[in-house]
């Protein structure tokens, strides 16, 4: 049982492919396969379920991969502590965010991170929450921006800000002149929502039971878009109305002629947090992210 074998299984779990994992580890595929098989035999557990088309981590294997990841990070931490001149802000930092956060946060965050840590290359990823969670646990990402709640074993979160949901209307919609709007009003309109898999869609439906019922009603108009920006253009073209987070509400609205309306109490909202593995050794990098966030003010958000 060696650290090299631990690196092999972490790479296979991340890539879900033996060939790509071997390339990531700079070894031949037979060498990696032999190492993985040897570890499985030593532990008496099948870590991976193999087929001709893909590779999946078994339930028992997932626990082993996670423990191997923690051990590797502890080894990295030991190396850092052993080196008096080590700089945690020199290595690459891999950050992820869900689709409804990344486009509105990263344009401000990335330049600030570059200013504060110019020697720290940034790798940026946008994905669904469930994919980001897997990448974080497997060590493919170091930290992710997600919406709360986000309860995962061995994962810590730092609440960052809260933002309200707002209605997005085409310019000639009769609600433009409306003084008070309730989220439930949306259920009576042709509603444009993100597709399945987006946590923001789930949050809107949770806040609006009437909308959830209509989404299951084949007689009710229901339109889905792949991103908030696609939805923005669909609303501008008059296809319907939508609900968006405040940080994304005003983006390009003047150009498209869109109108944003606040909801009356109870106003739906979400909380955004930074999530990271408890065992992640580069605490200075996490602190620099928080420092970079300090001067950033996103439209319609309230710091937590």
C-alpha positions as CSV (number, residue, x, y, z in Angstrom):
1,X,0.0,0.0,0.0
2,X,1.8,3.1,-1.2
3,X,1.1,6.8,-1.8
4,X,1.5,6.2,-5.5
5,X,-1.3,3.7,-5.4
6,X,-3.5,6.2,-3.6
7,X,-2.7,8.7,-6.3
8,X,-3.8,6.2,-8.9
9,X,-7.2,5.5,-7.4
10,X,-7.9,9.2,-6.8
11,X,-7.1,9.9,-10.4
12,X,-9.3,7.0,-11.7
13,X,-12.2,8.2,-9.5
14,X,-11.7,11.7,-10.9
15,X,-11.3,10.8,-14.5
16,X,-13.6,7.8,-14.5
17,X,-11.3,6.3,-17.1
18,X,-8.1,4.3,-16.7
19,X,-6.4,5.8,-19.8
20,X,-7.0,9.4,-18.8
21,X,-6.0,8.7,-15.2
22,X,-2.7,7.1,-16.4
23,X,-2.0,10.3,-18.5
24,X,-2.7,12.5,-15.4
25,X,-0.3,10.4,-13.4
26,X,2.3,10.3,-16.1
27,X,2.5,6.5,-16.2
28,X,1.4,3.9,-18.7
29,X,-2.1,2.5,-18.4
30,X,-0.9,-1.1,-17.6
31,X,1.3,0.3,-14.8
32,X,-1.7,2.2,-13.3
33,X,-4.0,-0.8,-13.7
34,X,-1.6,-3.1,-12.0
35,X,-1.2,-0.6,-9.1
36,X,-5.0,-0.3,-8.7
37,X,-5.5,-4.0,-8.8
38,X,-2.7,-4.6,-6.2
39,X,-4.4,-2.1,-3.8
40,X,-7.8,-3.7,-4.3
41,X,-6.2,-7.1,-3.5
42,X,-4.4,-5.8,-0.4
43,X,-7.6,-4.2,0.9
44,X,-9.9,-7.1,-0.1
45,X,-12.3,-4.6,-1.7
46,X,-13.3,-3.8,-5.2
47,X,-12.8,-0.1,-5.5
48,X,-14.0,0.3,-9.1
49,X,-16.7,-1.3,-11.1
50,X,-15.3,-1.8,-14.6
51,X,-17.1,-2.2,-17.9
52,X,-16.2,-1.7,-21.6
53,X,-17.8,1.8,-21.7
54,X,-16.9,3.3,-18.3
55,X,-15.5,3.0,-14.8
56,X,-17.6,3.6,-11.6
57,X,-16.5,3.9,-8.0
58,X,-18.2,1.3,-5.8
59,X,-19.9,2.4,-2.5
60,X,-17.1,0.8,-0.5
61,X,-14.5,2.2,-3.0
62,X,-15.9,5.8,-2.5
63,X,-14.9,5.7,1.2
64,X,-11.5,4.4,0.3
65,X,-10.9,7.1,-2.4
66,X,-12.0,9.8,0.0
67,X,-9.6,8.6,2.7
68,X,-6.8,8.3,0.1
69,X,-7.5,11.9,-0.9
70,X,-7.3,13.0,2.7
71,X,-4.0,11.1,3.2
72,X,-2.5,12.7,0.1
73,X,-3.5,16.2,1.3
74,X,-2.0,15.5,4.7
75,X,1.2,14.5,3.0
76,X,1.1,17.7,1.0
77,X,0.6,19.7,4.2
78,X,3.6,17.9,5.8
79,X,5.8,18.9,2.8
80,X,4.6,22.5,3.2
81,X,5.4,22.6,6.9
82,X,8.8,20.9,6.3
83,X,9.8,23.6,3.8
84,X,10.6,26.9,5.5
85,X,10.2,28.8,2.3
86,X,7.0,27.2,1.1
87,X,4.4,29.6,-0.3
88,X,0.8,28.3,-0.3
89,X,-0.1,31.0,-2.9
90,X,2.3,29.8,-5.6
91,X,0.5,26.5,-6.7
92,X,-2.6,26.4,-8.9
93,X,-5.9,27.0,-7.2
94,X,-8.9,25.2,-8.7
95,X,-12.2,27.0,-8.1
96,X,-15.7,25.9,-9.1
97,X,-19.1,27.6,-9.1
98,X,-22.7,26.7,-10.0
99,X,-24.0,28.2,-13.3
100,X,-26.1,30.8,-11.6
101,X,-23.1,32.2,-9.5
102,X,-20.0,31.9,-11.7
103,X,-20.8,34.4,-14.5
104,X,-21.7,37.2,-12.1
105,X,-19.0,36.6,-9.4
106,X,-15.9,35.5,-11.4
107,X,-15.5,38.6,-13.5
108,X,-14.9,40.6,-10.3
109,X,-13.2,37.9,-8.2
110,X,-10.6,36.7,-10.7
111,X,-8.9,40.1,-11.2
112,X,-8.8,40.6,-7.5
113,X,-7.3,37.2,-6.9
114,X,-4.7,37.9,-9.5
115,X,-3.8,41.2,-7.8
116,X,-3.5,39.6,-4.4
117,X,-1.8,36.4,-5.4
118,X,-0.1,36.9,-8.8
119,X,1.9,33.7,-8.6
120,X,-1.2,31.5,-8.0
121,X,-2.6,30.3,-11.3
122,X,-6.4,29.9,-11.3
123,X,-8.4,27.1,-12.8
124,X,-12.1,28.0,-13.1
125,X,-15.0,25.5,-13.5
126,X,-18.7,26.0,-13.8
127,X,-21.1,23.0,-13.3
128,X,-24.1,21.7,-11.5
129,X,-24.0,21.4,-7.7
130,X,-23.9,17.6,-7.7
131,X,-21.0,17.5,-10.2
132,X,-19.1,20.2,-8.2
133,X,-19.6,18.2,-5.0
134,X,-18.0,15.1,-6.6
135,X,-15.1,17.1,-8.0
136,X,-14.5,18.7,-4.6
137,X,-14.6,15.4,-2.7
138,X,-12.3,13.8,-5.3
139,X,-9.8,16.7,-5.1
140,X,-10.4,17.8,-8.7
141,X,-11.5,21.2,-7.3
142,X,-10.1,23.0,-4.2
143,X,-13.1,25.2,-3.3
144,X,-16.5,25.8,-4.8
145,X,-19.2,28.5,-4.6
146,X,-22.6,26.9,-4.0
147,X,-26.0,27.8,-2.6
148,X,-26.9,26.7,0.9
149,X,-27.8,24.3,2.4
150,X,-24.8,22.2,1.5
151,X,-24.3,19.5,4.1
152,X,-21.5,17.1,3.2
153,X,-19.2,15.0,5.4
154,X,-15.7,16.4,5.8
155,X,-16.7,19.6,3.9
156,X,-16.8,23.0,5.6
157,X,-18.6,26.1,4.3
158,X,-18.2,29.8,4.8
159,X,-21.4,31.8,4.3
160,X,-20.7,34.7,2.0
161,X,-23.9,36.6,1.1
162,X,-27.7,36.4,0.8
163,X,-29.6,37.6,-2.3
164,X,-33.3,37.9,-3.0
165,X,-35.1,36.6,-6.0
166,X,-36.6,39.0,-8.5
167,X,-39.1,38.9,-11.3
168,X,-37.8,39.4,-14.9
169,X,-40.4,40.9,-17.2
170,X,-40.5,41.9,-20.9
171,X,-40.9,45.7,-21.3
172,X,-44.6,45.8,-22.3
173,X,-45.8,43.3,-19.7
174,X,-48.8,44.6,-17.6
175,X,-46.9,43.8,-14.4
176,X,-44.4,46.5,-15.2
177,X,-46.9,49.0,-13.7
178,X,-47.8,46.8,-10.8
179,X,-46.9,48.2,-7.3
180,X,-46.9,44.8,-5.5
181,X,-45.9,41.4,-6.7
182,X,-46.0,38.1,-5.0
183,X,-44.0,35.1,-6.1
184,X,-47.2,33.1,-6.5
185,X,-48.3,35.5,-9.2
186,X,-45.7,34.0,-11.5
187,X,-47.6,30.7,-11.5
188,X,-50.4,32.3,-13.5
189,X,-48.1,33.3,-16.3
190,X,-46.1,31.5,-19.0
191,X,-43.0,30.8,-16.9
192,X,-39.5,30.4,-18.1
193,X,-37.2,28.4,-15.8
194,X,-33.9,26.7,-15.8
195,X,-33.9,23.0,-16.7
196,X,-33.7,20.0,-14.3
197,X,-30.4,19.7,-12.4
198,X,-30.1,23.4,-11.6
199,X,-30.4,24.1,-7.9
200,X,-31.8,27.6,-8.5
201,X,-34.8,26.0,-10.3
202,X,-35.4,23.8,-7.2
203,X,-35.1,26.8,-4.9
204,X,-37.7,28.8,-6.9
205,X,-40.1,25.8,-7.0
206,X,-39.6,25.3,-3.2
207,X,-40.5,29.0,-2.6
208,X,-43.5,28.8,-4.9
209,X,-45.6,25.6,-4.4
210,X,-48.1,26.9,-7.0
211,X,-45.3,27.0,-9.5
212,X,-44.3,23.5,-8.7
213,X,-47.8,22.2,-9.2
214,X,-48.0,24.0,-12.6
215,X,-44.7,22.5,-13.7
216,X,-46.3,19.1,-13.4
217,X,-49.4,20.2,-15.2
218,X,-49.3,19.3,-19.0
219,X,-52.0,21.8,-19.7
220,X,-49.8,24.7,-18.3
221,X,-47.3,26.5,-20.4
222,X,-43.8,25.7,-19.1
223,X,-40.6,26.7,-20.9
224,X,-37.1,25.8,-19.8
225,X,-33.7,27.4,-20.7
226,X,-30.2,26.1,-20.4
227,X,-28.8,29.3,-18.6
228,X,-30.0,32.5,-17.1
229,X,-28.6,34.4,-20.1
230,X,-30.6,32.2,-22.5
231,X,-33.7,32.8,-20.3
232,X,-33.0,36.6,-20.3
233,X,-33.2,36.6,-24.1
234,X,-36.3,34.4,-24.1
235,X,-38.0,36.9,-21.8
236,X,-36.9,39.8,-24.0
237,X,-38.5,38.1,-27.0
238,X,-41.8,38.0,-25.2
239,X,-42.0,34.2,-24.6
240,X,-42.9,34.6,-20.9
241,X,-41.6,35.8,-17.5
242,X,-39.0,34.5,-15.2
243,X,-37.4,34.6,-11.7
244,X,-33.7,35.3,-11.3
245,X,-31.3,35.9,-8.4
246,X,-30.6,39.6,-7.7
247,X,-26.9,39.4,-8.6
248,X,-27.9,38.4,-12.1
249,X,-31.1,40.5,-12.4
250,X,-29.7,43.7,-14.0
251,X,-27.2,42.1,-16.4
252,X,-27.7,43.5,-20.0
253,X,-31.2,44.6,-19.1
254,X,-30.9,48.1,-20.5
255,X,-29.7,46.6,-23.8
256,X,-32.6,44.1,-24.0
257,X,-35.3,46.4,-22.5
258,X,-36.1,44.1,-19.6
259,X,-37.7,45.2,-16.4
260,X,-36.9,43.8,-12.9
261,X,-39.5,43.8,-10.2
262,X,-39.1,43.1,-6.5
263,X,-41.4,40.6,-4.7
264,X,-43.3,41.6,-1.6
265,X,-43.0,39.7,1.7
266,X,-42.2,36.9,2.1
267,X,-39.4,37.6,-0.3
268,X,-37.7,34.4,-1.6
269,X,-33.9,34.4,-1.3
270,X,-30.9,32.2,-1.2
271,X,-27.6,32.1,0.7
272,X,-24.3,31.6,-1.1
273,X,-21.2,30.0,0.5
274,X,-17.7,28.9,-0.2
275,X,-17.3,25.2,0.4
276,X,-13.9,23.3,0.8
277,X,-12.6,20.0,2.1
278,X,-11.8,20.2,5.8
279,X,-8.4,18.5,5.0
280,X,-7.4,21.0,2.3
281,X,-3.9,22.0,3.4
282,X,-3.6,25.5,1.7
283,X,-5.5,27.6,4.3
284,X,-3.7,30.7,3.0
285,X,-5.3,30.2,-0.4
286,X,-8.8,30.1,1.3
287,X,-8.1,33.2,3.2
288,X,-7.0,35.0,0.1
289,X,-10.3,34.1,-1.5
290,X,-12.2,35.7,1.4
291,X,-9.9,38.7,1.2
292,X,-10.5,39.1,-2.5
293,X,-14.3,38.9,-1.9
294,X,-14.2,41.8,0.6
295,X,-14.3,44.7,-1.8
296,X,-16.7,43.0,-4.3
297,X,-20.3,44.2,-4.1
298,X,-22.7,42.2,-6.2
299,X,-26.0,43.8,-7.2
300,X,-28.7,43.0,-4.7
301,X,-26.7,41.0,-2.2
302,X,-26.2,41.3,1.5
303,X,-23.0,40.0,3.2
304,X,-23.5,37.3,5.8
